[in-house]
């Protein structure tokens, strides 16, 4: 009997491995990835099958709200944009690739204010929450029950007590350690909270590898925030290990806030199965800054590789400079090719990354890419004044972007991300000035991989093997 059970198990295991191997061959992005999964699944099904369940490349089918509902908002945004078309003289870059990725048009009438580092960011967010009159929508990847988390909770509870509708959401993986008392305190105050332990989604699909990495705050449909900060005292530079935490958020007004709001309600619908469309303000006002802007949201629910394509479009549009700041540098083949080609045609290519280690694997893997882009003329700058966590890119004097997307495969294909793109010379100048200050606190990498310490020389190629999930 025991022999029969073992035989049945082995047969089922190999049958499953074959099914997964066929699926991997159909869905892998590259031939190399397909071959790797097929060989692994067939040669070692005991390990390959469970790993494929968690790490295999699948799409989130049905993530977005049925378009019969959200299409009403999308069409309204497009109609508004018809009356807010950018002035062609101010558009110094072709927006069509970005519009296609966002499924929405660039519009004028937007405002932006850079928020450099945690103090400026949370001061502005708390001030906006205190001024909220109708609703607050808030979402972070990581929320901690520390001094900053407590202050945020108190602000939200105070808003709820004065009659403001508050909806609060966090990621199940990023905020796994958040205690239930924190959530219950908000619920007792009338705040609608999506508890990570209760929400539907990845945990039921062997897809814990997928994460919602967005950090969004929306006030009354009028003011929006997005960027690299999460809710924890380390983001204020109070962690002794990291010291100063160098990060960037952006405060937005105008039409782009409604675009950000659309992304929030789709995330909320997925997590909470509640449609907020008719409960929110979609009219709003415009900003006197009158900037051209677009919100590009990306994730594994998209039909195309939107995260990588956004960066590819930015790099290929660059004529004079492409500056990118990211805590991680684990690009795919297409992005590497675009960066090298840009450098070869004389574009000022600068990649700003932290010298301080946050997560060792992606930190090590980055060294396996640096020689390749530096050989083509790109500069790699390593930030030394604390830990650099901002997600920013700059194209010429034409486009500045701030948001949540890292320059790695995890952000491109596994995480739900969002970037605010401003097609405006003033926004570009502000980001350029900010990055120039960061360059002053960095050194230019000059040593090749072969000249690095032995743990980097040996570790970088091995870490690169995990690039698809880093």
C-alpha positions in Angstrom: 0.0 0.0 0.0 2.8 2.4 0.9 4.6 1.6 -2.3 1.4 2.4 -4.3 1.0 5.8 -2.5 4.6 6.7 -3.2 4.1 5.8 -6.9 1.0 7.9 -7.1 2.7 10.8 -5.5 5.7 10.6 -7.8 3.5 10.3 -10.8 1.4 13.3 -9.7 4.5 15.3 -9.0 6.0 14.7 -12.4 2.7 15.3 -14.1 2.4 18.7 -12.3 6.0 19.5 -13.2 5.3 18.8 -16.9 2.2 21.0 -16.8 4.2 23.8 -15.2 7.0 23.3 -17.7 4.7 23.8 -20.6 3.2 26.9 -18.9 6.7 28.2 -18.3 7.6 27.7 -21.9 4.5 29.7 -22.9 4.8 32.6 -20.4 8.5 33.2 -19.7 9.8 36.5 -21.0 13.0 35.1 -22.5 14.1 31.8 -24.0 16.7 31.6 -21.3 14.1 31.9 -18.6 11.9 29.3 -20.3 14.8 26.8 -20.6 15.8 27.4 -17.0 12.3 26.7 -15.6 11.7 23.7 -17.9 15.1 22.0 -17.0 14.6 22.8 -13.3 11.0 21.5 -13.1 11.7 18.3 -15.0 15.1 17.6 -13.3 14.1 18.4 -9.8 10.3 18.5 -9.5 10.4 18.2 -5.7 12.0 21.7 -5.5 10.9 23.1 -8.9 7.1 22.7 -8.4 6.8 24.6 -5.1 9.2 27.3 -6.3 7.3 27.8 -9.5 4.1 28.2 -7.6 5.7 31.2 -5.7 8.1 32.6 -8.3 6.7 31.6 -11.7 5.8 34.5 -13.9 2.0 34.8 -14.0 -0.3 37.7 -14.7 -2.9 38.9 -12.2 -6.1 38.2 -14.2 -9.0 40.3 -13.3 -7.1 42.6 -11.0 -8.6 45.8 -12.3 -12.3 46.8 -11.7 -14.4 45.6 -14.6 -14.1 48.3 -17.2 -17.8 48.8 -17.5 -17.4 50.5 -14.1 -13.9 52.2 -14.2 -14.3 53.1 -17.8 -16.8 55.8 -16.7 -13.9 57.5 -14.8 -11.4 56.9 -17.6 -13.7 58.4 -20.2 -14.3 61.4 -17.9 -10.6 61.9 -17.4 -10.1 61.7 -21.1 -12.9 64.2 -21.7 -11.4 66.6 -19.2 -8.1 66.2 -20.9 -9.6 67.1 -24.3 -10.1 70.5 -22.8 -6.7 70.5 -21.1 -4.5 69.4 -23.9 -0.8 70.3 -23.4 0.5 73.3 -25.2 2.6 71.8 -28.0 5.3 74.4 -27.6 5.9 73.2 -24.0 6.0 69.5 -24.8 9.7 68.9 -25.5 9.3 65.1 -25.5 7.0 62.7 -27.3 4.4 61.7 -24.7 2.7 59.0 -26.8 4.6 56.0 -25.3 3.8 57.1 -21.8 0.1 57.8 -22.6 -0.2 54.3 -24.1 1.3 52.7 -21.0 -1.0 54.8 -18.7 -4.1 54.3 -20.9 -4.7 58.0 -20.2 -3.6 61.3 -21.8 -1.2 63.9 -20.6 -3.0 67.1 -19.5 -2.0 70.6 -18.5 -3.2 72.3 -15.3 -1.1 70.4 -12.8 1.1 71.5 -10.0 4.1 69.9 -8.3 6.2 70.4 -5.2 9.2 68.3 -4.5 9.4 67.0 -0.9 13.0 66.1 -0.1 13.4 63.6 2.8 11.1 62.4 5.4 10.5 65.5 7.5 9.3 67.6 4.6 7.2 64.7 3.3 5.3 63.9 6.5 5.0 67.5 7.5 3.2 68.2 4.2 1.1 65.0 4.4 0.0 65.7 8.0 -0.9 69.3 7.1 -3.0 68.1 4.2 -4.8 65.5 6.4 -5.5 68.2 9.0 -7.1 70.3 6.2 -9.2 67.5 4.7 -12.9 68.3 4.5 -14.5 65.3 2.8 -12.2 62.3 2.5 -8.7 60.9 2.8 -7.4 58.0 0.8 -4.2 56.6 2.1 -2.0 53.6 1.1 1.5 52.6 2.1 3.6 49.5 1.4 5.1 49.5 5.0 3.3 50.9 8.0 5.0 50.5 11.4 3.6 51.0 14.9 6.3 53.3 15.9 6.4 57.0 16.7 5.7 58.0 13.1 3.0 55.4 12.7 1.3 56.5 15.9 1.3 60.1 14.7 -0.2 59.2 11.4 -2.9 57.1 13.2 -3.7 60.0 15.5 -4.1 62.4 12.5 -6.4 60.0 10.7 -8.5 59.4 13.8 -8.8 63.1 14.4 -9.9 63.6 10.8 -12.5 60.8 11.1 -13.9 62.4 14.3 -14.6 65.6 12.6 -16.6 63.8 9.9 -14.0 63.1 7.2 -14.3 59.7 5.5 -10.9 57.9 5.8 -9.9 54.8 3.9 -6.6 53.2 4.9 -4.7 50.4 3.1 -1.3 48.7 3.4 0.4 45.8 1.7 0.1 42.3 3.3 3.8 41.6 2.9 5.3 45.0 3.6 3.2 45.5 6.7 3.0 41.9 8.0 4.3 42.9 11.4 1.7 45.6 12.0 -0.2 44.7 15.1 -4.0 44.3 15.2 -4.4 46.9 18.0 -3.2 49.6 15.5 -5.8 48.5 13.0 -8.5 48.2 15.6 -7.9 51.6 17.0 -8.6 53.1 13.6 -11.7 51.0 13.0 -13.1 52.0 16.3 -12.8 55.6 15.2 -14.8 54.8 12.0 -11.9 54.5 9.6 -12.3 51.9 6.8 -9.2 49.7 7.0 -8.1 46.9 4.7 -6.4 44.5 7.1 -3.6 42.6 5.4 -4.6 39.5 7.2 -8.1 39.7 5.9 -7.8 41.0 2.3 -8.2 38.8 -0.7 -5.5 38.5 -3.3 -2.0 37.1 -3.6 -1.9 35.0 -0.4 -4.6 32.7 -1.9 -2.8 32.3 -5.2 0.7 31.3 -4.2 1.7 34.7 -5.2 3.2 36.2 -2.1 6.0 37.3 -4.3 3.8 40.0 -5.8 3.5 43.2 -3.7 1.7 46.5 -3.8 4.6 48.9 -3.5 2.6 52.1 -4.0 2.6 55.0 -1.4 -0.4 57.1 -2.0 -2.2 59.9 -0.1 -5.2 61.7 -1.6 -7.1 64.5 0.0 -10.5 65.5 -1.2 -9.5 64.6 -4.8 -7.6 67.9 -4.8 -4.1 67.1 -3.4 -2.1 64.0 -3.9 1.2 62.6 -2.7 3.4 59.8 -4.1 7.1 58.8 -3.7 9.5 56.6 -1.9 8.6 57.1 1.8 6.9 54.5 3.9 5.6 55.0 7.5 8.4 54.2 9.9 10.9 56.3 11.9 13.8 55.1 9.6 12.3 57.2 6.9 12.9 60.2 9.1 16.6 59.2 9.5 16.1 57.9 13.0 17.5 54.3 12.4 21.1 54.1 13.7 22.0 51.5 11.2 21.0 53.6 8.1 21.5 57.1 9.6 20.2 59.7 7.1 17.5 58.3 4.9 17.6 60.1 1.6 14.2 59.9 -0.1 11.8 61.9 -2.2 8.1 62.4 -2.4 6.1 64.8 -4.5 3.0 66.8 -3.6 0.6 67.2 -6.6 -2.4 69.3 -7.5 -4.6 69.4 -10.6 -5.7 66.7 -13.0 -3.0 64.2 -12.1 -4.6 63.8 -8.6 -7.7 62.3 -10.2 -5.5 59.9 -12.2 -3.8 58.8 -8.9 -7.3 58.5 -7.4 -8.3 56.1 -10.1 -5.4 53.8 -9.3 -6.2 53.9 -5.6 -9.8 52.8 -6.2 -8.7 49.9 -8.3 -6.4 48.8 -5.6 -9.1 49.3 -3.0 -11.6 47.3 -5.1 -9.2 44.4 -5.4 -8.4 44.3 -1.7 -11.9 45.2 -0.3 -14.4 44.5 -3.1 -15.9 47.9 -2.8 -16.4 50.3 -5.7 -15.6 53.9 -4.6 -16.2 55.6 -8.0 -19.5 57.3 -7.1 -18.3 58.3 -3.6 -15.3 60.5 -4.8 -14.9 63.8 -6.4 -13.7 63.6 -10.1 -14.1 67.3 -11.1 -11.5 69.0 -9.0 -9.6 72.2 -9.8 -6.5 73.0 -11.8 -3.1 74.4 -10.6 -1.8 77.9 -11.5 1.5 76.2 -12.2 -0.2 74.7 -15.3 2.3 71.9 -15.8 1.8 69.0 -18.2 1.6 65.7 -16.3 0.6 62.1 -16.3 0.4 59.3 -13.7 1.7 56.0 -15.0 0.8 53.0 -12.9 2.4 49.6 -13.6 2.1 46.1 -12.3 1.7 42.4 -12.9 -2.0 43.0 -13.7 -1.0 44.7 -17.0 -1.1 42.9 -20.3 2.3 44.4 -21.3 5.6 44.9 -19.5 4.7 48.5 -18.6 7.3 49.1 -15.9 10.2 48.3 -18.1 8.7 50.0 -21.1 8.2 53.2 -19.2 12.0 53.3 -18.4 12.8 52.2 -21.9 10.7 55.0 -23.4 12.4 57.6 -21.1 15.9 56.4 -22.0 15.3 56.3 -25.7 13.8 59.8 -25.7 16.8 61.3 -24.0 18.9 63.5 -26.3 21.2 65.2 -23.7 20.8 63.5 -20.4 19.1 60.6 -18.6 19.7 60.7 -14.8 18.2 57.9 -12.7 18.2 57.5 -8.9 17.3 54.2 -7.5 18.1 52.1 -4.4 18.5 49.0 -6.6 20.0 48.5 -10.0 19.1 45.1 -11.4 17.8 45.9 -14.9 16.7 43.5 -17.6 18.4 43.1 -21.0 16.2 45.7 -22.7 16.9 48.4 -20.2 20.7 47.6 -20.2 20.7 47.9 -24.0 18.9 51.2 -23.9 21.2 52.7 -21.3 24.3 51.5 -23.2 23.0 52.8 -26.5 22.1 56.2 -24.9 25.7 56.5 -23.5 27.2 55.5 -26.9 25.3 58.2 -28.7 26.6 60.8 -26.3 23.8 61.1 -23.8 24.9 62.0 -20.2 23.9 58.8 -18.5 24.1 58.8 -14.7 22.9 56.1 -12.4 22.8 57.1 -8.7 22.7 54.2 -6.2 23.4 53.9 -2.5 26.7 52.8 -1.2 25.0 51.6 2.0 23.5 48.1 2.0 19.8 47.7 2.5 19.1 44.3 1.0 22.3 42.4 0.3 21.3 40.4 -2.8 20.2 43.3 -5.0 23.1 45.4 -3.7 25.5 42.6 -4.7 23.8 41.9 -8.0 24.2 45.5 -9.2 28.0 45.1 -9.3 27.5 42.5 -12.1 26.0 45.2 -14.3 28.2 48.2 -13.6 31.2 47.3 -15.7 28.9 46.8 -18.8 27.3 50.2 -18.7 30.5 52.1 -17.6 32.3 50.6 -20.6 29.9 52.5 -22.8 30.4 55.8 -21.1 27.7 55.8 -18.4 28.5 57.0 -14.9 27.7 55.1 -11.8 27.5 57.3 -8.7 27.4 55.8 -5.2 25.6 57.9 -2.6 27.5 58.0 0.8 25.5 60.4 3.0 23.2 57.7 4.5 20.9 55.4 2.6 19.5 56.5 -0.7 15.9 55.2 -1.4 14.4 57.7 -3.8 12.9 56.6 -7.2 13.5 59.4 -9.6 14.4 59.9 -13.3 15.2 62.9 -15.4 15.2 63.3 -19.2 16.9 66.3 -20.7 15.1 69.5 -19.6 11.8 67.9 -20.6 10.6 65.2 -18.2 10.9 64.6 -14.5 9.5 61.6 -12.7 9.0 60.8 -9.1 7.3 57.7 -7.6 7.7 54.2 -6.3 9.4 52.3 -9.1 12.9 51.0 -8.6 15.2 50.1 -11.5 14.9 46.4 -11.0 12.9 43.4 -12.2 10.8 43.3 -9.0 9.5 46.8 -9.6 9.1 46.1 -13.4 7.2 42.8 -13.1 6.3 41.7 -9.6 5.2 44.9 -7.8 2.3 47.3 -8.3 4.0 50.7 -8.7 3.2 54.2 -9.8 5.3 57.2 -11.2 4.2 60.8 -11.5 5.6 62.2 -14.8 5.9 66.0 -15.3 6.6 67.1 -18.8 7.8 70.5 -17.8 11.1 72.4 -17.8 10.4 73.8 -14.3 9.9 70.3 -12.8 13.0 69.1 -14.7 15.0 72.0 -13.3 13.9 71.3 -9.7 14.7 67.6 -10.0 18.1 68.4 -11.6 19.0 70.7 -8.8 18.0 68.1 -6.2 20.1 65.3 -8.0 23.1 67.6 -8.4 23.1 68.0 -4.6 23.0 64.2 -4.3 25.9 63.9 -6.7 27.9 66.1 -4.4 27.4 63.5 -1.7 28.4 60.6 -3.9 31.6 59.3 -5.5 32.0 58.0 -9.1 32.6 54.3 -9.2 35.9 53.7 -10.9 36.9 50.2 -9.9 35.9 47.2 -12.1 34.3 44.1 -10.6 37.7 42.4 -10.8 39.1 45.1 -8.5 36.4 44.8 -5.9 36.9 42.9 -2.6 36.6 39.2 -2.9 33.1 38.9 -1.5 31.8 41.3 -4.2 33.8 39.6 -7.0 32.4 36.2 -6.1 29.0 37.3 -4.8 27.9 39.6 -7.6 27.7 36.9 -10.4 25.8 34.6 -8.0 23.4 37.3 -6.9 22.7 38.1 -10.5 21.3 34.6 -11.0 18.3 35.8 -8.8 17.8 38.9 -11.0 14.3 37.9 -12.2 13.0 38.2 -8.6 15.2 41.0 -7.3 
